[in-house]
Structure formats: structure tokens, C-alpha cells
Amino acid sequence: MVLDENERVGDSWRTRWDSLRLFTPAQYDGLPGWRFPAPRWSFPTKDEMADYMEAYVARFELDVRTGVKIDRVSKQDGRFVIEADSDSFAADNVVVATGSHRVPRLPEFAVDLDPRIIQLHSSEYRSPAQLREGPVLIVGLGNSGAEIGFELVRTRPTCISGNPYGEIPVPHGSRRFRVAFPLLRLFWHRVLNKSNPIGRKLGPNAGKDPLIRTKTKQLAEAGADRVGRVIGLRNGLPLLDDDRVLDVPNVVWCTGFREDFSWIDLPIFAEDGKPRHERGVVEAEAGLYFVGLIFQYSVTSDVLPGVGRDAEHVAKHIASRSHAHRVVPGVDVQDRPGDVLGVVRQEI
């Protein structure tokens, strides 16, 4: 059984901004057992990805319960208890597949921004129609900031605060990209992982993605104005590190996300709040697993082209536990697989 807080399978993709396309080619976007139904080197829209996930669930008759928000996971009498709204579930195995890009990260001073300013996190942004007339400040220059900024600069003055964590050195979707991408993926997937010194050294930078499709040169040519870092507010307006104040009617925070596992009431977390695990397997609580964490095993662990390997590792570990004999009152069970419940707050 899979529990998903969204009302419809795929909604975590549908609710992203309207013009979003995946950065990875369709040939790398499929889930196990069914390739993505699109030309290999095309880049699906977010709605196409959502529809594919919905069709995938139907195709393989997966037991997905939507509209179920998990409030707490704990353990009682040797089994996991999952409390959700007015219902509860029990299972021998629980897979936490909530992903790493869930809770918007905002600077503390954002709450004090002048109320006349429209402010949106990238997770709330859909289209330019949400904003007031006039300039916009984009805070954060990762891929979301670059993509949203490139869209907005076509219709209004656009300032972008932040510096990218590098750039892919070939034009996205070009012939050179088609040659380079499989090699880059091989490096991210097979080299930058926890099994070797290079991966263990560079892996902690996972999540700091280089610009993939929209580069700084394209933003400059389109007319976007790069400004300094936003360090706070002055009289309710954004204050830059060069002491300039930007009087803008719109701010879009492209400042990323943070993890939140406060709903897991189990002693499995390190001092930094991250779960202790080995490739998604939590040894301290047998039967508890994670999939989709940043650098769970490799740099690709939190994205579609890489999460399948981690899912397979977890599934095999669950299968190895399934041979334990359990007696259910009134039912003769021999070597019955343990119940598995997947918690999906945001689909990976």
C-alpha cells in the first residue's frame, strides 16, 4: 500500500509552475518496467510526467491511497503504526519516500517583507499572472531561479540575486548535450557515490546542482539584471549586500527546500536531524527504510534517473525479511511476506 497526501497521483508535478519541463531526456525519466512514452531525447512537461505516473499506477494496479496525510509514525508491540488524519495503519515495513524537495526554505526575515509586496516561493509560483505589474526580484540562482527568471524577464524588469553552483558546459538539448549527458550521468551515478573516496568527498555537495538549461549568459542577453546577495530588509524592502534597497512590487524566493521528518517519532536521527541509514536501510529500526534522500547513495539518489537503483536495493532488503514466519490469529500463514507500507508525501 502506498499512502499519498495528494488528491490525485502525480499532483506533486501538476502543481509546479506551468512552463516547467524536465531537465532529463525522456529515455531516463521512466520508472521500472515501463519506459516513458515520448521520443528519447525530448523533455517532458510537468503535466506529462504527472499523467505518466498516474498511468503507471493504473498499469501495474498499485494500491495507492490518495488524500492521506501522515501525522505520525511510531512503533507499538513490534510493528510500525502510521497515524493519518482520523485513520491509522500498521505494517512490518515502512518506506519513507517523501523526497528531499518538500518544505520550502525561506529566510527568517521574509515574514517582515512589506505586505504590499507579492512574495511567492518557487513552489507556489505558477505563471506571471500571479504577480503585480512592475519589476520582480528573484532570490536564488539555481535551476528554478534561472528558469523562472528567464520566463519573467520577457514581460517585466527582472533582478536576480545569487550565484549559480556552476553550469553544464554544453547547450541543453543540443547534439553535444546528447553526447555529454550519458557520460555526465555515468559520472554522477557510478562515480559520485558512497562506495569510493571521490564520491564520499564530493557527495556532500549533492543538491547544489549546476545550471542545466538556462545559463547566466542567456539571462544577461534577455535583459535580466544580476544584483548582490539579499541580506535582510530595510523599511520592509529587500536590502542587498552593497547597501542598496530594491523597491519592487514582487519577490519570488527560489531559495530551495529543507527536509522535515518531525512526524517520525522514532530514535533514528543524528544530531543534525538527518536519519541514520545505510543506503536507505535503518538498522536501528528493522523494517524502516528511506528512498529519495539527497546523496542517499549517489548524487542521483534524489532524482528520477537514479532513484530506481536505491528503490531496488531497499526492495531486496525487504524481501530478505519476508521469510520470517508470522502467525496471524485464525489464518494459517507460512512464509508470508511482511506488510509493506510506503509513505509518499511528495512523489519522487
LUMSEMAR-673707 format. One line per 8 residues: number of its first residue (from 1); their letters; for each residue x, y, z of C-alpha. Coordinates in nm, 3 decimals, m for minus. Layout:
# LUMSEMAR-673707
NUM> A> X:Y:Z  ...
This chain:
# LUMSEMAR-673707
1> MVLDENER> 0.000:0.000:0.000  0.119:0.349:m0.085  m0.016:0.650:0.105  m0.005:0.983:m0.080  m0.125:1.313:0.066  m0.204:1.449:m0.281  m0.562:1.417:m0.402  m0.450:1.268:m0.733
9> VGDSWRTR> m0.147:1.065:m0.831  0.102:1.299:m0.995  m0.022:1.618:m0.831  0.320:1.698:m0.689  0.421:1.752:m1.052  0.098:1.918:m1.168  0.127:2.190:m0.905  0.466:2.317:m1.024
17> WDSLRLFT> 0.493:2.624:m1.247  0.306:2.599:m1.576  0.601:2.612:m1.817  0.820:2.359:m1.631  0.983:2.087:m1.836  1.204:1.811:m1.701  1.577:1.863:m1.736  1.650:1.498:m1.817
25> PAQYDGLP> 1.560:1.337:m2.152  1.255:1.111:m2.164  1.466:0.798:m2.203  1.590:0.847:m1.845  1.254:0.950:m1.694  1.072:0.618:m1.690  1.004:0.406:m1.383  1.097:0.034:m1.363
33> GWRFPAPR> 0.904:m0.180:m1.608  0.772:0.091:m1.841  0.969:0.343:m2.045  0.843:0.699:m2.063  0.613:0.722:m2.370  0.788:1.006:m2.554  1.076:1.050:m2.801  1.402:0.955:m2.629
41> WSFPTKDE> 1.563:1.300:m2.643  1.253:1.506:m2.572  1.196:1.680:m2.239  0.851:1.603:m2.094  0.634:1.875:m1.945  0.546:1.855:m1.577  0.189:1.755:m1.670  0.313:1.477:m1.898
49> MADYMEAY> 0.521:1.346:m1.608  0.220:1.361:m1.376  m0.001:1.178:m1.625  0.267:0.912:m1.675  0.280:0.846:m1.301  m0.098:0.818:m1.284  m0.099:0.579:m1.580  0.187:0.381:m1.421
57> VARFELDV> m0.017:0.319:m1.107  m0.312:0.203:m1.318  m0.096:m0.014:m1.547  0.059:m0.209:m1.261  m0.252:m0.198:m1.039  m0.063:m0.045:m0.748  m0.255:0.006:m0.425  m0.226:0.384:m0.385
65> RTGVKIDR> m0.446:0.567:m0.135  m0.459:0.939:m0.214  m0.562:1.225:0.012  m0.396:1.064:0.314  m0.170:1.295:0.514  0.058:1.126:0.766  0.067:1.282:1.111  0.292:1.037:1.294
73> VSKQDGRF> 0.491:0.718:1.252  0.577:0.528:1.569  0.619:0.172:1.687  0.394:m0.035:1.912  0.425:m0.403:2.003  0.695:m0.458:1.744  0.506:m0.309:1.448  0.504:0.034:1.293
81> VIEADSDS> 0.192:0.239:1.350  0.111:0.508:1.096  m0.141:0.768:1.207  m0.311:0.961:0.930  m0.591:1.209:0.991  m0.868:1.001:1.153  m0.729:0.667:1.036  m0.431:0.451:1.129
89> FAADNVVV> m0.233:0.169:0.972  0.006:m0.097:1.097  0.289:m0.253:0.899  0.604:m0.459:0.940  0.790:m0.248:0.687  0.761:0.123:0.614  0.931:0.302:0.325  0.954:0.680:0.361
97> ATGSHRVP> 0.957:0.808:0.003  0.876:1.172:0.073  1.161:1.311:m0.134  1.403:1.586:m0.042  1.233:1.886:m0.203  0.932:1.921:0.020  0.934:2.204:0.274  1.010:2.550:0.126
105> RLPEFAVD> 1.317:2.718:0.274  1.276:3.091:0.332  1.498:3.346:0.508  1.370:3.436:0.854  1.318:3.799:0.754  1.072:3.706:0.476  0.780:3.737:0.721  0.865:4.106:0.768
113> LDPRIIQL> 0.860:4.193:0.398  0.633:4.490:0.323  0.280:4.338:0.290  0.223:4.539:m0.027  0.486:4.320:m0.196  0.366:3.998:m0.357  0.603:3.726:m0.238  0.596:3.365:m0.357
121> HSSEYRSP> 0.823:3.069:m0.303  0.912:2.882:m0.623  0.682:2.601:m0.506  0.390:2.847:m0.515  0.478:3.019:m0.843  0.269:2.913:m1.144  0.284:3.195:m1.401  0.348:3.570:m1.442
129> AQLREGPV> m0.025:3.629:m1.394  0.018:3.583:m1.018  0.238:3.893:m0.988  0.163:4.265:m0.974  0.260:4.494:m1.258  0.620:4.611:m1.239  0.964:4.468:m1.159  1.033:4.139:m0.985
137> LIVGLGNS> 1.322:4.027:m0.767  1.424:3.660:m0.795  1.620:3.546:m0.489  1.832:3.241:m0.565  2.004:3.136:m0.886  1.967:2.762:m0.901  1.778:2.598:m1.184  1.439:2.714:m1.051
145> GAEIGFEL> 1.559:3.074:m1.023  1.709:3.067:m1.371  1.401:2.911:m1.533  1.150:3.140:m1.359  1.370:3.445:m1.416  1.403:3.366:m1.786  1.025:3.345:m1.812  0.957:3.667:m1.623
153> VRTRPTCI> 1.220:3.883:m1.793  1.016:3.863:m2.114  0.734:4.068:m1.960  0.889:4.287:m1.688  1.217:4.419:m1.544  1.378:4.130:m1.358  1.654:4.134:m1.096  1.820:3.809:m0.991
161> SGNPYGEI> 2.013:3.775:m0.666  2.253:3.486:m0.618  2.530:3.288:m0.780  2.493:2.952:m0.954  2.680:2.641:m0.847  2.845:2.605:m1.187  2.689:2.543:m1.526  2.664:2.245:m1.761
169> PVPHGSRR> 2.919:2.339:m2.030  2.705:2.242:m2.333  2.374:2.382:m2.464  2.082:2.187:m2.318  1.924:1.953:m2.572  2.195:2.011:m2.834  2.387:1.742:m3.021  2.679:1.799:m2.783
177> FRVAFPLL> 2.440:1.756:m2.493  2.330:1.418:m2.631  2.692:1.308:m2.633  2.781:1.455:m2.296  2.472:1.365:m2.092  2.523:0.986:m2.077  2.883:1.048:m1.966  2.775:1.301:m1.704
185> RLFWHRVL> 2.509:1.064:m1.578  2.763:0.782:m1.559  2.989:1.006:m1.351  2.708:1.123:m1.121  2.555:0.775:m1.090  2.855:0.540:m1.086  3.143:0.753:m0.956  2.993:1.011:m0.722
193> NKSNPIGR> 2.857:0.766:m0.467  2.944:0.647:m0.118  3.137:0.343:m0.235  3.455:0.533:m0.326  3.671:0.817:m0.187  3.588:1.061:m0.468  3.217:1.019:m0.413  3.245:1.048:m0.036
201> KLGPNAGK> 3.443:1.371:m0.072  3.223:1.539:m0.332  2.890:1.383:m0.234  2.810:1.630:0.045  2.770:1.891:m0.230  2.483:1.689:m0.378  2.176:1.907:m0.409  2.383:2.205:m0.524
209> DPLIRTKT> 2.302:2.149:m0.889  2.474:2.336:m1.173  2.258:2.533:m1.415  2.137:2.288:m1.677  1.912:2.453:m1.934  1.913:2.831:m1.874  2.260:2.978:m1.823  2.374:3.315:m1.690
217> KQLAEAGA> 2.470:3.432:m2.041  2.115:3.369:m2.165  1.971:3.559:m1.870  2.200:3.855:m1.939  2.117:3.856:m2.310  1.745:3.851:m2.224  1.791:4.161:m2.006  1.793:4.020:m1.653
225> DRVGRVIG> 1.986:4.232:m1.404  2.218:4.041:m1.170  2.229:4.202:m0.826  2.407:4.133:m0.498  2.301:3.899:m0.221  1.985:3.982:m0.025  2.099:4.010:0.338  1.784:4.145:0.504
233> LRNGLPLL> 1.528:4.421:0.491  1.524:4.795:0.536  1.186:4.954:0.595  1.029:4.634:0.470  1.220:4.632:0.140  1.492:4.389:0.026  1.841:4.504:0.131  2.143:4.395:m0.076
241> DDDRVLDV> 2.497:4.334:0.047  2.610:4.651:m0.132  2.365:4.852:0.086  2.121:4.906:m0.197  1.748:4.878:m0.127  1.523:4.740:m0.401  1.176:4.891:m0.415  0.999:4.613:m0.607
249> PNVVWCTG> 0.633:4.503:m0.601  0.718:4.132:m0.644  0.963:3.885:m0.490  0.999:3.518:m0.586  1.204:3.314:m0.339  1.395:3.043:m0.528  1.576:2.950:m0.209  1.526:2.575:m0.216
257> FREDFSWI> 1.376:2.327:0.026  1.454:2.155:0.352  1.372:1.812:0.489  1.119:1.767:0.768  1.090:1.434:0.947  0.935:1.568:1.267  0.638:1.336:1.208  0.859:1.027:1.251
265> DLPIFAED> 0.854:0.952:1.623  1.143:0.707:1.632  1.502:0.733:1.766  1.674:0.718:1.429  1.810:1.068:1.380  2.161:1.208:1.412  2.238:1.539:1.582  2.194:1.724:1.251
273> GKPRHERG> 1.838:1.590:1.223  1.913:1.355:0.933  1.812:0.988:0.956  2.086:0.733:1.027  2.079:0.476:0.750  2.291:0.267:0.517  2.169:0.302:0.159  1.820:0.372:0.290
281> VVEAEAGL> 1.816:0.084:0.539  1.769:0.195:0.901  1.950:m0.064:1.109  1.831:0.086:1.440  1.467:0.018:1.347  1.441:m0.300:1.143  1.179:m0.259:0.874  1.213:0.117:0.831
289> YFVGLIFQ> 1.353:0.247:0.502  1.410:0.569:0.310  1.414:0.636:m0.064  1.487:0.964:m0.240  1.718:1.132:0.012  1.989:1.367:m0.113  2.306:1.159:m0.155  2.133:0.854:m0.010
297> YSVTSDVL> 2.390:0.655:m0.204  2.486:0.868:m0.504  2.442:1.219:m0.644  2.147:1.086:m0.847  1.961:0.940:m0.547  1.701:1.218:m0.527  1.617:1.240:m0.899  1.430:1.018:m1.144
305> PGVGRDAE> 1.733:0.891:m1.337  1.889:0.749:m1.021  1.624:0.672:m0.761  1.540:0.333:m0.916  1.869:0.178:m0.805  1.810:0.278:m0.443  1.449:0.156:m0.461  1.569:m0.182:m0.588
313> HVAKHIAS> 1.822:m0.208:m0.304  1.550:m0.135:m0.047  1.304:m0.375:m0.210  1.558:m0.658:m0.198  1.624:m0.587:0.168  1.250:m0.604:0.243  1.225:m0.931:0.052  1.506:m1.077:0.261
321> RSHAHRVV> 1.296:m1.006:0.572  0.979:m1.154:0.429  1.075:m1.515:0.503  1.026:m1.472:0.876  0.732:m1.689:0.986  0.437:m1.496:1.127  0.125:m1.646:1.278  m0.195:m1.445:1.235
329> PGVDVQDR> m0.487:m1.549:1.458  m0.733:m1.758:1.260  m0.512:m1.770:0.950  m0.255:m2.034:0.860  0.035:m1.841:0.709  0.366:m1.991:0.603  0.646:m1.762:0.491  0.404:m1.477:0.436
337> PGDVLGVV> 0.574:m1.157:0.321  0.554:m0.883:0.584  0.317:m0.599:0.513  0.482:m0.306:0.340  0.351:0.049:0.360  0.504:0.331:0.162  0.460:0.687:0.281  0.460:0.931:m0.008
345> RQEI> 0.408:1.290:0.099  0.556:1.422:m0.222  0.617:1.186:m0.506  0.979:1.144:m0.607
